[in-house]
Amino acid sequence: MISCFNGTEKRNSKSSICSSEGVFTCPEDNLPLDYAKIYPDPDAQVAIMGSVVYCIHYKEGCKWSDELRKLQGHLNMCKFDSLPCTSHCGAMIPRLVMEDHLLYTCPKRRTRCEYCQRDFTGETLETHVGSCQLEPIYCENKCGSKIPRRQHSTHRAHDCAKRLVPCRYCTKEFVYDTLQIHTPKCPRMPVSCPNRCEVAKIAKEDLETHLSEHCTVLALPCTFKDMGCKFKGTRSALDQHLEDACKPHLALVCGVVGRQQHHISTLRQALSSVTLNTTGTLLWKISDYTRRQGEYELCSAPFTTAPHGYRLQATLFPRGNGAGEGTHLSVYIKILPGEYDALLPWPFSHTVTFILYDQSQEQACNVVESFVPDPTWKNFQRPSKEPDALGFGFPRFVSHEILKKRTYVKDDAMFIKVKVDSNKTIAV
């Protein structure tokens, strides 16, 4: 004996089966049985068939529950009960999704391609999709266009805004939508000579060379234009002009040179006045002394006693001069012509002091000599345009022997200070 209850099947030791259609089979030979003959007892039959059961598709989601006698009628209507596909594709489809299966997933369904409008079965449509020549697809160059698949090659070759196109002038390849920007700037783009010479077209990058070297119509200025020559003509006329005007050109050059020399002289004077030492004290560094001690005379930069004072210059004789020649280092001061000499008192009467610095770090012993000018000496009178060649000073300022003993020369440099003071006190 078997019964269907709560969506499950209870079987005896012979494994009798109750099918989904409510047909009972014999556990011995699996032949169909008429359940009316199985229950000869009418009361038992009524009791069993009145039992409350769930749909055999309870686990699939069916919520139906009623008397056993109504199960077969329910199964004929149950959406969860699977049926063979009515299009004979071989699939068992739940009633609930049968309609969708027939419309969208059945391989035997009849459908039409939305692009070429040809009829296909479901299984052949899957092969057709992705190869339909009328299906619009995006351009592979990412230009944003959507065109039928069969026109894709033609589009990329002739219509795509992102296709590579060679410039007709320089032959370099550019994306089509940027070629319009490149063309006006292309260095090989032919242009006309602005002077309308016999050359019809010239590459843009060669135009400057053409104008400067080859154009026969261009009016060129004379080579001596900056010197004042006003000539202007064609290349051939310019060559003839340069050949014929040698003397006028030479005169122009001489005039320019003269003006430049005057200007240079003015600039030198202005520079000298700006950089001139006006403190009355000169600290003179004589560098590269080893090489320069072989020279006859060394001269310092000019300096003045005040902004509008006497103009002076110190000189040094490394090998000595006069009484100190060959044995001593000699120093002198000379008075140079100055701008304000007419306003200064003469003769020159300021005290002059020379100091040779000992550059040792400890127990330095500087050499110091001073003098007060003798008003009767011509060296201290107002100088003419040509100052005294020697000046006044000390021919035996310091001996060569002492120079070697002390650190008066260090790192091949010597320091001499010249101090001019209106005070008549001599330094000791």
Helices and strands as residue ranges (DSSP letters): E 3-5, E 8-10, E 17-18, E 24-25, E 32-33, H 35-38, H 42-49, E 52-54, E 65-67, G 68-70, H 71-77, E 82-84, E 92-94, G 95-97, H 98-100, I 101-105, E 110-112, E 119-121, H 122-128, E 136-138, E 146-148, G 149-151, H 152-154, I 155-159, E 164-166, E 173-175, H 176-185, E 190-191, E 202-203, G 204-206, H 207-209, I 210-214, E 220-221, G 225-227, E 232-233, H 235-244, H 246-275, E 281-287, H 289-292, E 298-299, E 303-304, E 311-317, G 322-324, E 328-336, G 341-343, E 351-356, E 367-371, G 378-380, E 392-399, H 400-405, E 413-421
